[in-house]
Amino acid sequence: MDLMGYYLIAGIMFVVGLIVSNRLKSKFNEYSQIGLQNGMSGKEIAQKMLTDNGIYDVRVISTPGHLSDHYNPQDKTVNLSPEVYEGRSISAAAVAAHECGHALQHATAYSMLTFRSAIVPIVNVSSQLSQWIILAGLGFLFGSANPTILLVGIALFAITTLFTIITLPVEYDASNRALIWLERNNITTRAEHDKAADALKWAARTYVVAAISSVATLLYYILLFVNSRDRH
């Protein structure tokens, strides 16, 4: 029953995540077919947003992949996928401005981004170890339930869950900064702005699903620990 419960949670969140991911890809593809009235490329928009905000030490570069866009605070680069870097569409404008939103967060020492960046090394370790330790605690490796080992795994998984939660305000804030800048500087028309907001809304929902999935799984593991402790 315990294992079935885990599979049920994992299955539900996988389906929901797949739906949201497909919707995001659909929105991106739809809005990538609509050109901006001003004709600016994602690269040009990113560079202008950085310059307008007094940021001159961040480079805008093209990175391989589809929807691989991200801001790297280590080398201060806004990495844009080819579709965004070269694109002159609503999708390109929204994504380029969003990633520059992260650069603005970095430049202004936005607290949530600073915190998230600080725990990345710990998260990298905890995410790799937590599942194996939890499995050991559940007895799949050792033949009998071990509450103490399970508790260690839960603590490690909690760090990963915390990271997914912290990511939410970071992503939403970056989108808000992007949309405000796009509107104030007349980069997008009203109709284009609404579509850009829609695209970023669906992008943010992928992080929401990830956070909910992680929290649900964490609560499930905690329940298993409580039940296991009661049996010993």
C-alpha positions as CSV (number, residue, x, y, z in Angstrom):
1,M,0.0,0.0,0.0
2,D,2.9,2.4,0.8
3,L,4.5,1.9,-2.5
4,M,1.2,2.2,-4.3
5,G,0.6,5.5,-2.6
6,Y,3.9,6.8,-3.8
7,Y,3.2,5.6,-7.4
8,L,-0.2,7.4,-7.2
9,I,1.3,10.7,-6.2
10,A,4.1,10.4,-8.8
11,G,1.7,9.4,-11.5
12,I,-0.7,12.3,-10.9
13,M,2.0,14.9,-10.7
14,F,3.6,13.5,-13.8
15,V,0.4,13.8,-15.8
16,V,-0.2,17.3,-14.5
17,G,3.4,18.3,-15.3
18,L,3.1,16.9,-18.8
19,I,-0.1,18.8,-19.4
20,V,1.4,22.1,-18.3
21,S,4.7,21.5,-20.2
22,N,2.8,20.7,-23.4
23,R,0.7,23.8,-22.9
24,L,3.8,25.9,-22.4
25,K,5.4,24.5,-25.6
26,S,2.1,25.2,-27.5
27,K,2.0,28.8,-26.3
28,F,5.6,29.4,-27.1
29,N,5.1,28.0,-30.6
30,E,1.9,30.0,-31.1
31,Y,3.5,33.3,-30.1
32,S,6.7,32.6,-31.9
33,Q,4.7,32.9,-35.1
34,I,3.6,36.4,-34.3
35,G,6.2,39.0,-35.1
36,L,6.8,42.1,-32.9
37,Q,5.6,45.3,-34.4
38,N,9.0,47.0,-33.7
39,G,10.9,44.2,-35.3
40,M,13.5,43.8,-32.5
41,S,15.2,40.5,-31.9
42,G,15.5,38.7,-28.6
43,K,19.2,39.7,-28.4
44,E,18.4,43.3,-29.1
45,I,15.6,43.4,-26.5
46,A,17.9,41.7,-23.9
47,Q,20.7,44.2,-24.5
48,K,18.4,47.2,-24.3
49,M,16.8,46.0,-21.1
50,L,20.2,45.5,-19.5
51,T,21.4,48.9,-20.7
52,D,18.2,50.7,-19.6
53,N,18.7,49.4,-16.1
54,G,22.4,50.4,-16.0
55,I,23.8,46.8,-16.3
56,Y,26.9,46.8,-18.5
57,D,28.8,43.7,-17.1
58,V,26.3,41.1,-18.4
59,R,26.8,39.4,-21.8
60,V,23.9,38.2,-24.0
61,I,24.9,35.0,-25.7
62,S,23.2,32.2,-27.8
63,T,23.1,28.8,-26.2
64,P,22.1,25.5,-28.0
65,G,18.7,23.8,-27.3
66,H,15.0,24.5,-27.3
67,L,13.6,26.5,-24.3
68,S,17.1,26.3,-22.8
69,D,17.1,30.0,-21.9
70,H,18.6,30.9,-18.5
71,Y,20.6,33.5,-16.7
72,N,24.0,32.4,-15.2
73,P,25.0,34.5,-12.2
74,Q,28.4,32.8,-12.1
75,D,29.7,34.3,-15.3
76,K,27.0,37.0,-15.7
77,T,25.5,35.8,-19.0
78,V,22.0,35.8,-20.3
79,N,21.9,32.6,-22.3
80,L,19.2,32.6,-25.0
81,S,18.2,29.7,-27.2
82,P,18.5,30.3,-31.0
83,E,14.7,30.8,-31.4
84,V,14.9,33.6,-28.8
85,Y,18.3,35.0,-29.6
86,E,17.5,35.5,-33.2
87,G,13.7,35.6,-33.0
88,R,11.7,38.7,-33.5
89,S,8.5,37.4,-32.1
90,I,6.4,37.8,-28.9
91,S,7.8,34.6,-27.5
92,A,11.3,35.8,-28.1
93,A,10.6,39.2,-26.4
94,A,8.9,37.6,-23.4
95,V,11.7,35.0,-22.8
96,A,14.6,37.5,-23.4
97,A,13.1,40.0,-21.0
98,H,12.4,37.4,-18.4
99,E,16.0,36.2,-18.3
100,C,17.1,39.8,-18.1
101,G,14.8,40.0,-15.1
102,H,17.0,37.5,-13.3
103,A,20.0,39.7,-14.2
104,L,18.2,42.6,-12.6
105,Q,17.6,40.5,-9.5
106,H,21.3,39.7,-9.4
107,A,22.3,43.3,-9.8
108,T,20.0,44.5,-7.1
109,A,20.8,41.6,-4.7
110,Y,17.2,40.4,-4.7
111,S,17.1,38.4,-1.4
112,M,15.3,35.3,-2.7
113,L,17.7,34.9,-5.7
114,T,20.7,35.4,-3.3
115,F,19.3,32.7,-1.0
116,R,18.5,30.3,-3.8
117,S,22.0,30.7,-5.3
118,A,23.6,30.2,-1.9
119,I,21.9,26.8,-1.4
120,V,22.5,25.4,-4.9
121,P,25.6,23.4,-3.8
122,I,23.7,21.8,-1.0
123,V,20.7,21.1,-3.2
124,N,23.0,19.4,-5.8
125,V,24.2,17.0,-3.1
126,S,20.8,16.4,-1.4
127,S,19.0,15.8,-4.7
128,Q,21.5,13.0,-5.6
129,L,21.5,11.3,-2.2
130,S,17.9,11.7,-0.9
131,Q,16.1,9.2,-3.0
132,W,18.7,6.4,-2.4
133,I,18.7,7.0,1.3
134,I,14.9,7.1,1.5
135,L,14.8,3.8,-0.4
136,A,17.2,2.3,2.1
137,G,15.1,3.6,4.9
138,L,12.0,2.1,3.5
139,G,13.7,-1.3,3.5
140,F,14.0,-1.8,-0.3
141,L,17.7,-2.2,0.1
142,F,18.0,-3.5,3.6
143,G,15.0,-5.9,3.8
144,S,13.3,-4.1,6.8
145,A,12.1,-0.6,7.5
146,N,14.6,1.7,9.1
147,P,13.0,4.9,10.5
148,T,16.4,6.6,11.3
149,I,17.7,6.2,7.8
150,L,14.4,7.3,6.4
151,L,14.5,10.4,8.5
152,V,17.9,11.3,7.1
153,G,16.6,10.9,3.6
154,I,13.5,13.0,4.4
155,A,15.8,15.8,5.7
156,L,17.8,15.8,2.5
157,F,14.6,15.7,0.3
158,A,13.3,18.7,2.4
159,I,16.2,20.8,1.1
160,T,15.3,20.0,-2.5
161,T,11.7,20.8,-1.7
162,L,12.7,24.1,-0.1
163,F,14.6,25.0,-3.3
164,T,11.5,24.4,-5.5
165,I,9.5,26.7,-3.2
166,I,12.1,29.5,-3.2
167,T,12.2,29.3,-7.0
168,L,8.6,30.4,-7.3
169,P,9.0,34.0,-6.1
170,V,12.2,34.3,-8.0
171,E,10.5,33.3,-11.3
172,Y,7.4,35.3,-10.8
173,D,9.5,38.4,-9.8
174,A,11.6,38.1,-13.0
175,S,8.5,37.9,-15.1
176,N,7.0,40.9,-13.4
177,R,10.2,42.9,-14.0
178,A,10.1,41.8,-17.6
179,L,6.5,42.8,-18.3
180,I,6.8,46.1,-16.5
181,W,9.8,47.0,-18.6
182,L,8.3,45.8,-21.9
183,E,5.2,48.0,-21.2
184,R,6.9,51.1,-19.9
185,N,9.4,51.2,-22.8
186,N,6.7,50.5,-25.5
187,I,8.6,47.4,-26.6
188,T,5.3,45.6,-27.0
189,T,1.9,46.8,-28.0
190,R,-1.1,46.2,-25.7
191,A,-2.1,43.0,-27.7
192,E,1.5,41.8,-27.8
193,H,1.9,42.5,-24.1
194,D,-1.1,40.4,-23.2
195,K,0.3,37.5,-25.2
196,A,3.8,37.9,-23.6
197,A,2.1,37.8,-20.2
198,D,0.2,34.7,-21.1
199,A,3.4,32.9,-22.3
200,L,5.3,33.8,-19.0
201,K,2.3,32.7,-17.0
202,W,2.5,29.2,-18.4
203,A,6.2,29.1,-17.9
204,A,5.7,30.0,-14.3
205,R,3.2,27.2,-13.9
206,T,5.8,24.6,-14.7
207,Y,7.6,25.7,-11.5
208,V,4.4,25.7,-9.5
209,V,3.7,22.1,-10.5
210,A,7.3,21.1,-9.6
211,A,6.9,22.7,-6.2
212,I,3.5,21.1,-5.5
213,S,4.9,17.7,-6.5
214,S,7.9,18.0,-4.3
215,V,5.8,19.2,-1.3
216,A,3.3,16.3,-1.8
217,T,6.1,13.8,-2.0
218,L,7.8,15.2,1.1
219,L,4.5,15.0,3.1
220,Y,4.1,11.4,1.9
221,Y,7.6,10.5,3.1
222,I,6.9,12.2,6.5
223,L,3.7,10.2,6.9
224,L,5.7,7.0,6.1
225,F,8.2,7.9,8.8
226,V,5.6,8.6,11.4
227,N,3.9,5.2,10.7
228,S,7.2,3.4,10.6
229,R,8.2,4.9,14.0
230,D,4.9,3.9,15.5
231,R,5.6,0.3,14.5
232,H,9.0,0.2,16.3
